[in-house]
Amino acid sequence: MKQLIVLVTLFSSFAVAHAASRSETQVVTLSVTENGFEPSSLDVKPGIPVTLRVTRKTDATCATQIQIPSKKLKKDLPLNKEVTVDLGKLEKGEIRFACGMNMMEGKIITR
């Protein structure tokens, strides 16, 4: 009976840990300043969903939008308001992002 209880406890712990790892999301904060996107290069892990939290902190920029062509995403960036961009799971490699006019760029590197 004790062995059965130990097995059930171990299995339950494994199931909870496995469920938690599947729901893990990488949240990355990005600012838009007079210098462009800061940071301009982001490192994330592949296979885990990624969410960008972008805040435009200046009017002295053309980056009033963020676009991610490979994901077919374009979002407006209102001044001083955080915008959430869900990218889903990314594969190893590099994804570029830019302002709406492609004047300011950055990249997300998955390794």
Biopython code that builds the backbone (N, CA, C, O; Angstrom):
import numpy as np
from Bio.PDB.StructureBuilder import StructureBuilder

atoms = [
    (1, "MET", "N", (0.808, -1.184, 0.000)),
    (1, "MET", "CA", (0.000, 0.000, 0.000)),
    (1, "MET", "C", (0.864, 1.265, 0.000)),
    (1, "MET", "O", (0.560, 2.232, -0.699)),
    (2, "LYS", "N", (1.957, 1.247, 0.802)),
    (2, "LYS", "CA", (2.849, 2.398, 0.841)),
    (2, "LYS", "C", (3.479, 2.649, -0.521)),
    (2, "LYS", "O", (3.658, 3.798, -0.925)),
    (3, "GLN", "N", (3.816, 1.565, -1.233)),
    (3, "GLN", "CA", (4.412, 1.713, -2.556)),
    (3, "GLN", "C", (3.428, 2.371, -3.521)),
    (3, "GLN", "O", (3.822, 3.202, -4.340)),
    (4, "LEU", "N", (2.172, 2.009, -3.428)),
    (4, "LEU", "CA", (1.148, 2.584, -4.285)),
    (4, "LEU", "C", (1.001, 4.082, -4.012)),
    (4, "LEU", "O", (0.883, 4.876, -4.946)),
    (5, "ILE", "N", (1.009, 4.461, -2.755)),
    (5, "ILE", "CA", (0.907, 5.875, -2.386)),
    (5, "ILE", "C", (2.114, 6.641, -2.909)),
    (5, "ILE", "O", (1.969, 7.746, -3.432)),
    (6, "VAL", "N", (3.294, 6.070, -2.772)),
    (6, "VAL", "CA", (4.514, 6.713, -3.270)),
    (6, "VAL", "C", (4.437, 6.878, -4.785)),
    (6, "VAL", "O", (4.787, 7.937, -5.307)),
    (7, "LEU", "N", (3.986, 5.853, -5.495)),
    (7, "LEU", "CA", (3.868, 5.933, -6.952)),
    (7, "LEU", "C", (2.857, 6.996, -7.375)),
    (7, "LEU", "O", (3.120, 7.769, -8.296)),
    (8, "VAL", "N", (1.726, 7.038, -6.722)),
    (8, "VAL", "CA", (0.710, 8.036, -7.055)),
    (8, "VAL", "C", (1.242, 9.448, -6.790)),
    (8, "VAL", "O", (1.016, 10.357, -7.589)),
    (9, "THR", "N", (1.942, 9.631, -5.679)),
    (9, "THR", "CA", (2.515, 10.929, -5.352)),
    (9, "THR", "C", (3.557, 11.343, -6.387)),
    (9, "THR", "O", (3.552, 12.488, -6.839)),
    (10, "LEU", "N", (4.444, 10.437, -6.766)),
    (10, "LEU", "CA", (5.457, 10.740, -7.775)),
    (10, "LEU", "C", (4.817, 11.077, -9.119)),
    (10, "LEU", "O", (5.215, 12.039, -9.777)),
    (11, "PHE", "N", (3.837, 10.292, -9.520)),
    (11, "PHE", "CA", (3.164, 10.540, -10.788)),
    (11, "PHE", "C", (2.475, 11.902, -10.774)),
    (11, "PHE", "O", (2.545, 12.641, -11.756)),
    (12, "SER", "N", (1.813, 12.238, -9.674)),
    (12, "SER", "CA", (1.135, 13.530, -9.559)),
    (12, "SER", "C", (2.132, 14.678, -9.647)),
    (12, "SER", "O", (1.870, 15.674, -10.321)),
    (13, "SER", "N", (3.257, 14.551, -8.981)),
    (13, "SER", "CA", (4.297, 15.581, -9.018)),
    (13, "SER", "C", (4.828, 15.758, -10.426)),
    (13, "SER", "O", (5.022, 16.884, -10.884)),
    (14, "PHE", "N", (5.064, 14.648, -11.116)),
    (14, "PHE", "CA", (5.545, 14.705, -12.495)),
    (14, "PHE", "C", (4.520, 15.379, -13.389)),
    (14, "PHE", "O", (4.885, 16.210, -14.220)),
    (15, "ALA", "N", (3.244, 15.040, -13.239)),
    (15, "ALA", "CA", (2.182, 15.610, -14.075)),
    (15, "ALA", "C", (2.077, 17.117, -13.863)),
    (15, "ALA", "O", (1.919, 17.864, -14.828)),
    (16, "VAL", "N", (2.161, 17.566, -12.628)),
    (16, "VAL", "CA", (2.090, 18.996, -12.333)),
    (16, "VAL", "C", (3.306, 19.713, -12.913)),
    (16, "VAL", "O", (3.154, 20.775, -13.516)),
    (17, "ALA", "N", (4.493, 19.167, -12.748)),
    (17, "ALA", "CA", (5.711, 19.781, -13.278)),
    (17, "ALA", "C", (5.669, 19.835, -14.799)),
    (17, "ALA", "O", (6.073, 20.834, -15.394)),
    (18, "HIS", "N", (5.189, 18.779, -15.427)),
    (18, "HIS", "CA", (5.112, 18.740, -16.883)),
    (18, "HIS", "C", (4.113, 19.778, -17.390)),
    (18, "HIS", "O", (4.389, 20.461, -18.376)),
    (19, "ALA", "N", (2.974, 19.907, -16.744)),
    (19, "ALA", "CA", (1.971, 20.894, -17.135)),
    (19, "ALA", "C", (2.518, 22.309, -16.970)),
    (19, "ALA", "O", (2.265, 23.172, -17.811)),
    (20, "ALA", "N", (3.262, 22.552, -15.900)),
    (20, "ALA", "CA", (3.834, 23.872, -15.670)),
    (20, "ALA", "C", (4.846, 24.224, -16.744)),
    (20, "ALA", "O", (4.902, 25.374, -17.181)),
    (21, "SER", "N", (5.653, 23.257, -17.181)),
    (21, "SER", "CA", (6.662, 23.552, -18.196)),
    (21, "SER", "C", (6.014, 23.842, -19.543)),
    (21, "SER", "O", (6.555, 24.614, -20.334)),
    (22, "ARG", "N", (4.854, 23.229, -19.816)),
    (22, "ARG", "CA", (4.162, 23.487, -21.074)),
    (22, "ARG", "C", (3.544, 24.868, -21.084)),
    (22, "ARG", "O", (3.431, 25.472, -22.150)),
    (23, "SER", "N", (3.140, 25.390, -19.941)),
    (23, "SER", "CA", (2.468, 26.680, -19.894)),
    (23, "SER", "C", (3.445, 27.835, -19.676)),
    (23, "SER", "O", (3.019, 28.987, -19.604)),
    (24, "GLU", "N", (4.721, 27.556, -19.570)),
    (24, "GLU", "CA", (5.736, 28.579, -19.374)),
    (24, "GLU", "C", (5.779, 29.504, -20.590)),
    (24, "GLU", "O", (5.723, 29.047, -21.731)),
    (25, "THR", "N", (5.877, 30.783, -20.338)),
    (25, "THR", "CA", (5.989, 31.766, -21.408)),
    (25, "THR", "C", (7.160, 32.683, -21.099)),
    (25, "THR", "O", (7.345, 33.113, -19.961)),
    (26, "GLN", "N", (7.948, 32.978, -22.125)),
    (26, "GLN", "CA", (9.045, 33.921, -21.977)),
    (26, "GLN", "C", (8.495, 35.315, -22.262)),
    (26, "GLN", "O", (8.020, 35.587, -23.365)),
    (27, "VAL", "N", (8.560, 36.186, -21.277)),
    (27, "VAL", "CA", (8.079, 37.552, -21.444)),
    (27, "VAL", "C", (9.294, 38.459, -21.560)),
    (27, "VAL", "O", (10.159, 38.481, -20.684)),
    (28, "VAL", "N", (9.343, 39.211, -22.663)),
    (28, "VAL", "CA", (10.476, 40.077, -22.939)),
    (28, "VAL", "C", (9.981, 41.513, -23.042)),
    (28, "VAL", "O", (9.018, 41.793, -23.757)),
    (29, "THR", "N", (10.636, 42.419, -22.331)),
    (29, "THR", "CA", (10.250, 43.826, -22.330)),
    (29, "THR", "C", (11.112, 44.595, -23.322)),
    (29, "THR", "O", (12.332, 44.437, -23.363)),
    (30, "LEU", "N", (10.458, 45.422, -24.113)),
    (30, "LEU", "CA", (11.114, 46.191, -25.163)),
    (30, "LEU", "C", (10.608, 47.624, -25.074)),
    (30, "LEU", "O", (9.407, 47.850, -24.926)),
    (31, "SER", "N", (11.513, 48.590, -25.162)),
    (31, "SER", "CA", (11.132, 50.003, -25.137)),
    (31, "SER", "C", (11.471, 50.642, -26.470)),
    (31, "SER", "O", (12.400, 50.220, -27.159)),
    (32, "VAL", "N", (10.707, 51.664, -26.824)),
    (32, "VAL", "CA", (11.032, 52.480, -27.984)),
    (32, "VAL", "C", (11.400, 53.858, -27.450)),
    (32, "VAL", "O", (10.584, 54.538, -26.829)),
    (33, "THR", "N", (12.650, 54.258, -27.704)),
    (33, "THR", "CA", (13.162, 55.551, -27.249)),
    (33, "THR", "C", (13.695, 56.330, -28.456)),
    (33, "THR", "O", (13.550, 55.897, -29.599)),
    (34, "GLU", "N", (14.303, 57.468, -28.190)),
    (34, "GLU", "CA", (14.936, 58.246, -29.259)),
    (34, "GLU", "C", (16.027, 57.443, -29.963)),
    (34, "GLU", "O", (16.391, 57.742, -31.101)),
    (35, "ASN", "N", (16.545, 56.421, -29.279)),
    (35, "ASN", "CA", (17.606, 55.580, -29.847)),
    (35, "ASN", "C", (17.066, 54.393, -30.635)),
    (35, "ASN", "O", (17.842, 53.628, -31.207)),
    (36, "GLY", "N", (15.756, 54.233, -30.673)),
    (36, "GLY", "CA", (15.164, 53.091, -31.372)),
    (36, "GLY", "C", (14.658, 52.056, -30.389)),
    (36, "GLY", "O", (14.270, 52.383, -29.268)),
    (37, "PHE", "N", (14.667, 50.794, -30.823)),
    (37, "PHE", "CA", (14.235, 49.706, -29.964)),
    (37, "PHE", "C", (15.342, 49.372, -28.972)),
    (37, "PHE", "O", (16.489, 49.160, -29.364)),
    (38, "GLU", "N", (15.002, 49.328, -27.697)),
    (38, "GLU", "CA", (15.973, 48.996, -26.660)),
    (38, "GLU", "C", (15.431, 47.884, -25.785)),
    (38, "GLU", "O", (14.358, 48.038, -25.202)),
    (39, "PRO", "N", (16.133, 46.776, -25.675)),
    (39, "PRO", "CA", (17.345, 46.433, -26.421)),
    (39, "PRO", "C", (17.000, 46.105, -27.873)),
    (39, "PRO", "O", (15.863, 45.760, -28.196)),
    (40, "SER", "N", (17.997, 46.220, -28.732)),
    (40, "SER", "CA", (17.758, 45.956, -30.150)),
    (40, "SER", "C", (17.954, 44.485, -30.496)),
    (40, "SER", "O", (17.603, 44.048, -31.592)),
    (41, "SER", "N", (18.507, 43.731, -29.571)),
    (41, "SER", "CA", (18.698, 42.293, -29.768)),
    (41, "SER", "C", (18.206, 41.562, -28.522)),
    (41, "SER", "O", (18.594, 41.888, -27.400)),
    (42, "LEU", "N", (17.351, 40.575, -28.737)),
    (42, "LEU", "CA", (16.761, 39.818, -27.637)),
    (42, "LEU", "C", (17.103, 38.343, -27.792)),
    (42, "LEU", "O", (17.022, 37.804, -28.895)),
    (43, "ASP", "N", (17.483, 37.688, -26.710)),
    (43, "ASP", "CA", (17.765, 36.251, -26.717)),
    (43, "ASP", "C", (16.637, 35.518, -26.010)),
    (43, "ASP", "O", (16.266, 35.867, -24.890)),
    (44, "VAL", "N", (16.082, 34.483, -26.678)),
    (44, "VAL", "CA", (15.041, 33.656, -26.088)),
    (44, "VAL", "C", (15.352, 32.192, -26.371)),
    (44, "VAL", "O", (16.186, 31.866, -27.215)),
    (45, "LYS", "N", (14.663, 31.325, -25.647)),
    (45, "LYS", "CA", (14.829, 29.884, -25.831)),
    (45, "LYS", "C", (13.838, 29.392, -26.886)),
    (45, "LYS", "O", (12.694, 29.844, -26.914)),
    (46, "PRO", "N", (14.264, 28.476, -27.746)),
    (46, "PRO", "CA", (13.343, 27.926, -28.737)),
    (46, "PRO", "C", (12.331, 26.982, -28.099)),
    (46, "PRO", "O", (12.596, 26.379, -27.059)),
    (47, "GLY", "N", (11.167, 26.863, -28.737)),
    (47, "GLY", "CA", (10.170, 25.897, -28.299)),
    (47, "GLY", "C", (9.321, 26.313, -27.120)),
    (47, "GLY", "O", (8.454, 25.554, -26.686)),
    (48, "ILE", "N", (9.552, 27.514, -26.587)),
    (48, "ILE", "CA", (8.770, 28.042, -25.465)),
    (48, "ILE", "C", (8.099, 29.327, -25.955)),
    (48, "ILE", "O", (8.773, 30.183, -26.529)),
    (49, "PRO", "N", (6.792, 29.482, -25.741)),
    (49, "PRO", "CA", (6.108, 30.677, -26.238)),
    (49, "PRO", "C", (6.772, 31.972, -25.774)),
    (49, "PRO", "O", (7.280, 32.065, -24.657)),
    (50, "VAL", "N", (6.754, 32.975, -26.665)),
    (50, "VAL", "CA", (7.370, 34.270, -26.398)),
    (50, "VAL", "C", (6.307, 35.361, -26.481)),
    (50, "VAL", "O", (5.505, 35.396, -27.413)),
    (51, "THR", "N", (6.317, 36.241, -25.501)),
    (51, "THR", "CA", (5.458, 37.420, -25.505)),
    (51, "THR", "C", (6.334, 38.652, -25.361)),
    (51, "THR", "O", (7.138, 38.748, -24.433)),
    (52, "LEU", "N", (6.176, 39.597, -26.288)),
    (52, "LEU", "CA", (6.867, 40.882, -26.190)),
    (52, "LEU", "C", (5.939, 41.867, -25.499)),
    (52, "LEU", "O", (4.735, 41.892, -25.756)),
    (53, "ARG", "N", (6.507, 42.668, -24.629)),
    (53, "ARG", "CA", (5.780, 43.784, -24.015)),
    (53, "ARG", "C", (6.521, 45.042, -24.445)),
    (53, "ARG", "O", (7.627, 45.322, -23.983)),
    (54, "VAL", "N", (5.889, 45.790, -25.336)),
    (54, "VAL", "CA", (6.542, 46.938, -25.972)),
    (54, "VAL", "C", (5.887, 48.231, -25.498)),
    (54, "VAL", "O", (4.663, 48.362, -25.498)),
    (55, "THR", "N", (6.734, 49.190, -25.092)),
    (55, "THR", "CA", (6.248, 50.505, -24.677)),
    (55, "THR", "C", (7.024, 51.582, -25.420)),
    (55, "THR", "O", (8.250, 51.649, -25.339)),
    (56, "ARG", "N", (6.291, 52.431, -26.151)),
    (56, "ARG", "CA", (6.916, 53.588, -26.811)),
    (56, "ARG", "C", (6.966, 54.707, -25.791)),
    (56, "ARG", "O", (5.937, 55.121, -25.257)),
    (57, "LYS", "N", (8.192, 55.202, -25.518)),
    (57, "LYS", "CA", (8.399, 56.180, -24.453)),
    (57, "LYS", "C", (8.702, 57.581, -24.964)),
    (57, "LYS", "O", (9.037, 58.466, -24.176)),
    (58, "THR", "N", (8.591, 57.792, -26.269)),
    (58, "THR", "CA", (8.902, 59.098, -26.834)),
    (58, "THR", "C", (8.058, 59.370, -28.072)),
    (58, "THR", "O", (7.621, 58.452, -28.766)),
    (59, "ASP", "N", (7.844, 60.648, -28.325)),
    (59, "ASP", "CA", (7.211, 61.055, -29.576)),
    (59, "ASP", "C", (8.273, 61.357, -30.637)),
    (59, "ASP", "O", (7.958, 61.484, -31.821)),
    (60, "ALA", "N", (9.531, 61.472, -30.205)),
    (60, "ALA", "CA", (10.627, 61.812, -31.111)),
    (60, "ALA", "C", (11.163, 60.561, -31.812)),
    (60, "ALA", "O", (12.353, 60.255, -31.742)),
    (61, "THR", "N", (10.261, 59.847, -32.488)),
    (61, "THR", "CA", (10.653, 58.626, -33.188)),
    (61, "THR", "C", (9.633, 58.335, -34.279)),
    (61, "THR", "O", (8.481, 58.763, -34.205)),
    (62, "CYS", "N", (10.077, 57.603, -35.288)),
    (62, "CYS", "CA", (9.131, 57.152, -36.317)),
    (62, "CYS", "C", (8.528, 55.798, -35.927)),
    (62, "CYS", "O", (7.644, 55.287, -36.615)),
    (63, "ALA", "N", (9.003, 55.227, -34.835)),
    (63, "ALA", "CA", (8.566, 53.884, -34.426)),
    (63, "ALA", "C", (7.251, 53.945, -33.665)),
    (63, "ALA", "O", (7.200, 53.661, -32.469)),
    (64, "THR", "N", (6.198, 54.315, -34.364)),
    (64, "THR", "CA", (4.867, 54.324, -33.758)),
    (64, "THR", "C", (4.151, 53.005, -34.016)),
    (64, "THR", "O", (2.997, 52.823, -33.628)),
    (65, "GLN", "N", (4.851, 52.094, -34.675)),
    (65, "GLN", "CA", (4.367, 50.731, -34.913)),
    (65, "GLN", "C", (5.535, 49.774, -34.769)),
    (65, "GLN", "O", (6.697, 50.157, -34.906)),
    (66, "ILE", "N", (5.203, 48.515, -34.488)),
    (66, "ILE", "CA", (6.197, 47.443, -34.570)),
    (66, "ILE", "C", (5.647, 46.443, -35.569)),
    (66, "ILE", "O", (4.469, 46.087, -35.544)),
    (67, "GLN", "N", (6.535, 45.999, -36.449)),
    (67, "GLN", "CA", (6.138, 44.963, -37.397)),
    (67, "GLN", "C", (7.131, 43.818, -37.335)),
    (67, "GLN", "O", (8.335, 44.006, -37.158)),
    (68, "ILE", "N", (6.578, 42.622, -37.487)),
    (68, "ILE", "CA", (7.383, 41.406, -37.511)),
    (68, "ILE", "C", (6.961, 40.654, -38.766)),
    (68, "ILE", "O", (6.043, 39.834, -38.727)),
    (69, "PRO", "N", (7.635, 40.937, -39.883)),
    (69, "PRO", "CA", (7.203, 40.390, -41.177)),
    (69, "PRO", "C", (7.085, 38.874, -41.226)),
    (69, "PRO", "O", (6.141, 38.356, -41.822)),
    (70, "SER", "N", (8.013, 38.150, -40.617)),
    (70, "SER", "CA", (7.977, 36.686, -40.687)),
    (70, "SER", "C", (6.768, 36.100, -39.963)),
    (70, "SER", "O", (6.364, 34.969, -40.236)),
    (71, "LYS", "N", (6.194, 36.866, -39.043)),
    (71, "LYS", "CA", (4.991, 36.435, -38.319)),
    (71, "LYS", "C", (3.736, 37.139, -38.859)),
    (71, "LYS", "O", (2.627, 36.911, -38.375)),
    (72, "LYS", "N", (3.933, 37.994, -39.868)),
    (72, "LYS", "CA", (2.830, 38.767, -40.453)),
    (72, "LYS", "C", (2.082, 39.563, -39.383)),
    (72, "LYS", "O", (0.852, 39.596, -39.355)),
    (73, "LEU", "N", (2.857, 40.203, -38.503)),
    (73, "LEU", "CA", (2.299, 40.989, -37.405)),
    (73, "LEU", "C", (2.661, 42.457, -37.570)),
    (73, "LEU", "O", (3.774, 42.796, -37.971)),
    (74, "LYS", "N", (1.713, 43.312, -37.257)),
    (74, "LYS", "CA", (1.947, 44.754, -37.208)),
    (74, "LYS", "C", (1.033, 45.314, -36.128)),
    (74, "LYS", "O", (-0.180, 45.103, -36.152)),
    (75, "LYS", "N", (1.639, 46.039, -35.170)),
    (75, "LYS", "CA", (0.852, 46.598, -34.069)),
    (75, "LYS", "C", (1.222, 48.066, -33.882)),
    (75, "LYS", "O", (2.389, 48.449, -33.963)),
    (76, "ASP", "N", (0.195, 48.874, -33.630)),
    (76, "ASP", "CA", (0.424, 50.270, -33.282)),
    (76, "ASP", "C", (0.995, 50.357, -31.878)),
    (76, "ASP", "O", (0.675, 49.545, -31.010)),
    (77, "LEU", "N", (1.851, 51.361, -31.668)),
    (77, "LEU", "CA", (2.477, 51.575, -30.366)),
    (77, "LEU", "C", (2.079, 52.951, -29.837)),
    (77, "LEU", "O", (2.782, 53.930, -30.086)),
    (78, "PRO", "N", (0.968, 53.040, -29.114)),
    (78, "PRO", "CA", (0.583, 54.333, -28.543)),
    (78, "PRO", "C", (1.597, 54.770, -27.485)),
    (78, "PRO", "O", (2.209, 53.945, -26.808)),
    (79, "LEU", "N", (1.753, 56.068, -27.365)),
    (79, "LEU", "CA", (2.726, 56.633, -26.431)),
    (79, "LEU", "C", (2.417, 56.221, -24.990)),
    (79, "LEU", "O", (1.287, 56.343, -24.519)),
    (80, "ASN", "N", (3.449, 55.732, -24.307)),
    (80, "ASN", "CA", (3.396, 55.363, -22.885)),
    (80, "ASN", "C", (2.356, 54.308, -22.533)),
    (80, "ASN", "O", (1.876, 54.268, -21.400)),
    (81, "LYS", "N", (2.005, 53.460, -23.483)),
    (81, "LYS", "CA", (1.081, 52.354, -23.209)),
    (81, "LYS", "C", (1.746, 51.055, -23.630)),
    (81, "LYS", "O", (2.264, 50.939, -24.741)),
    (82, "GLU", "N", (1.726, 50.081, -22.731)),
    (82, "GLU", "CA", (2.329, 48.789, -23.038)),
    (82, "GLU", "C", (1.442, 48.024, -24.029)),
    (82, "GLU", "O", (0.228, 47.922, -23.856)),
    (83, "VAL", "N", (2.083, 47.496, -25.061)),
    (83, "VAL", "CA", (1.405, 46.693, -26.076)),
    (83, "VAL", "C", (1.973, 45.281, -25.992)),
    (83, "VAL", "O", (3.190, 45.095, -25.977)),
    (84, "THR", "N", (1.094, 44.296, -25.938)),
    (84, "THR", "CA", (1.512, 42.901, -25.857)),
    (84, "THR", "C", (1.484, 42.285, -27.247)),
    (84, "THR", "O", (0.504, 42.412, -27.982)),
    (85, "VAL", "N", (2.579, 41.614, -27.594)),
    (85, "VAL", "CA", (2.690, 40.932, -28.883)),
    (85, "VAL", "C", (3.030, 39.472, -28.603)),
    (85, "VAL", "O", (4.138, 39.162, -28.167)),
    (86, "ASP", "N", (2.084, 38.583, -28.851)),
    (86, "ASP", "CA", (2.308, 37.155, -28.642)),
    (86, "ASP", "C", (2.896, 36.548, -29.911)),
    (86, "ASP", "O", (2.297, 36.627, -30.983)),
    (87, "LEU", "N", (4.073, 35.941, -29.781)),
    (87, "LEU", "CA", (4.762, 35.361, -30.933)),
    (87, "LEU", "C", (4.631, 33.850, -31.012)),
    (87, "LEU", "O", (4.988, 33.253, -32.027)),
    (88, "GLY", "N", (4.127, 33.227, -29.963)),
    (88, "GLY", "CA", (4.032, 31.775, -29.953)),
    (88, "GLY", "C", (5.410, 31.152, -29.763)),
    (88, "GLY", "O", (6.353, 31.815, -29.330)),
    (89, "LYS", "N", (5.508, 29.874, -30.092)),
    (89, "LYS", "CA", (6.786, 29.160, -29.968)),
    (89, "LYS", "C", (7.649, 29.476, -31.181)),
    (89, "LYS", "O", (7.182, 29.454, -32.320)),
    (90, "LEU", "N", (8.915, 29.770, -30.916)),
    (90, "LEU", "CA", (9.854, 30.096, -31.980)),
    (90, "LEU", "C", (10.861, 28.972, -32.146)),
    (90, "LEU", "O", (11.257, 28.328, -31.175)),
    (91, "GLU", "N", (11.268, 28.744, -33.384)),
    (91, "GLU", "CA", (12.319, 27.766, -33.664)),
    (91, "GLU", "C", (13.666, 28.454, -33.572)),
    (91, "GLU", "O", (13.741, 29.682, -33.528)),
    (92, "LYS", "N", (14.734, 27.665, -33.544)),
    (92, "LYS", "CA", (16.075, 28.243, -33.515)),
    (92, "LYS", "C", (16.278, 29.117, -34.737)),
    (92, "LYS", "O", (15.837, 28.793, -35.840)),
    (93, "GLY", "N", (16.950, 30.224, -34.515)),
    (93, "GLY", "CA", (17.219, 31.138, -35.617)),
    (93, "GLY", "C", (17.046, 32.580, -35.188)),
    (93, "GLY", "O", (17.229, 32.928, -34.022)),
    (94, "GLU", "N", (16.688, 33.410, -36.154)),
    (94, "GLU", "CA", (16.607, 34.846, -35.923)),
    (94, "GLU", "C", (15.333, 35.392, -36.553)),
    (94, "GLU", "O", (14.983, 35.035, -37.678)),
    (95, "ILE", "N", (14.651, 36.251, -35.827)),
    (95, "ILE", "CA", (13.451, 36.917, -36.334)),
    (95, "ILE", "C", (13.701, 38.415, -36.234)),
    (95, "ILE", "O", (14.110, 38.914, -35.186)),
    (96, "ARG", "N", (13.457, 39.115, -37.304)),
    (96, "ARG", "CA", (13.644, 40.570, -37.340)),
    (96, "ARG", "C", (12.338, 41.284, -37.017)),
    (96, "ARG", "O", (11.253, 40.821, -37.369)),
    (97, "PHE", "N", (12.468, 42.423, -36.340)),
    (97, "PHE", "CA", (11.340, 43.316, -36.139)),
    (97, "PHE", "C", (11.790, 44.720, -36.491)),
    (97, "PHE", "O", (12.985, 45.016, -36.487)),
    (98, "ALA", "N", (10.833, 45.587, -36.796)),
    (98, "ALA", "CA", (11.167, 46.949, -37.214)),
    (98, "ALA", "C", (9.992, 47.874, -36.943)),
    (98, "ALA", "O", (8.893, 47.439, -36.598)),
    (99, "CYS", "N", (10.260, 49.169, -37.113)),
    (99, "CYS", "CA", (9.183, 50.145, -37.057)),
    (99, "CYS", "C", (8.372, 50.019, -38.353)),
    (99, "CYS", "O", (8.757, 49.276, -39.256)),
    (100, "GLY", "N", (7.280, 50.725, -38.442)),
    (100, "GLY", "CA", (6.427, 50.638, -39.620)),
    (100, "GLY", "C", (7.098, 51.081, -40.902)),
    (100, "GLY", "O", (6.682, 50.670, -41.985)),
    (101, "MET", "N", (8.140, 51.921, -40.808)),
    (101, "MET", "CA", (8.848, 52.423, -41.987)),
    (101, "MET", "C", (10.170, 51.685, -42.239)),
    (101, "MET", "O", (10.911, 52.041, -43.155)),
    (102, "ASN", "N", (10.463, 50.677, -41.443)),
    (102, "ASN", "CA", (11.716, 49.917, -41.538)),
    (102, "ASN", "C", (12.971, 50.762, -41.314)),
    (102, "ASN", "O", (14.048, 50.420, -41.802)),
    (103, "MET", "N", (12.832, 51.856, -40.583)),
    (103, "MET", "CA", (13.989, 52.727, -40.316)),
    (103, "MET", "C", (14.741, 52.257, -39.058)),
    (103, "MET", "O", (15.959, 52.409, -38.962)),
    (104, "MET", "N", (14.005, 51.690, -38.107)),
    (104, "MET", "CA", (14.600, 51.189, -36.865)),
    (104, "MET", "C", (14.321, 49.703, -36.793)),
    (104, "MET", "O", (13.193, 49.251, -36.987)),
    (105, "GLU", "N", (15.383, 48.947, -36.509)),
    (105, "GLU", "CA", (15.253, 47.489, -36.522)),
    (105, "GLU", "C", (15.776, 46.870, -35.236)),
    (105, "GLU", "O", (16.470, 47.502, -34.440)),
    (106, "GLY", "N", (15.413, 45.616, -35.073)),
    (106, "GLY", "CA", (15.922, 44.810, -33.985)),
    (106, "GLY", "C", (15.760, 43.352, -34.363)),
    (106, "GLY", "O", (15.247, 43.036, -35.437)),
    (107, "LYS", "N", (16.197, 42.459, -33.480)),
    (107, "LYS", "CA", (16.085, 41.030, -33.775)),
    (107, "LYS", "C", (15.875, 40.231, -32.516)),
    (107, "LYS", "O", (16.268, 40.628, -31.419)),
    (108, "ILE", "N", (15.243, 39.092, -32.708)),
    (108, "ILE", "CA", (15.046, 38.106, -31.652)),
    (108, "ILE", "C", (15.849, 36.893, -32.068)),
    (108, "ILE", "O", (15.647, 36.352, -33.155)),
    (109, "ILE", "N", (16.757, 36.463, -31.210)),
    (109, "ILE", "CA", (17.602, 35.312, -31.504)),
    (109, "ILE", "C", (17.184, 34.162, -30.605)),
    (109, "ILE", "O", (17.130, 34.300, -29.383)),
    (110, "THR", "N", (16.888, 33.024, -31.224)),
    (110, "THR", "CA", (16.550, 31.815, -30.457)),
    (110, "THR", "C", (17.701, 30.851, -30.602)),
    (110, "THR", "O", (18.110, 30.526, -31.716)),
    (111, "ARG", "N", (18.228, 30.388, -29.475)),
    (111, "ARG", "CA", (19.341, 29.421, -29.501)),
    (111, "ARG", "C", (19.184, 28.418, -28.390)),
    (111, "ARG", "O", (20.017, 27.524, -28.244)),
]
sb = StructureBuilder()
sb.init_structure("model")
sb.init_model(0)
sb.init_chain("A")
sb.init_seg("    ")
for serial, (resi, resn, name, xyz) in enumerate(atoms, 1):
    if name == "N":
        sb.init_residue(resn, " ", resi, " ")
    sb.init_atom(name, np.array(xyz, "f"), 0.0, 1.0, " ", f" {name:<3s}", serial, name[0])
structure = sb.get_structure()
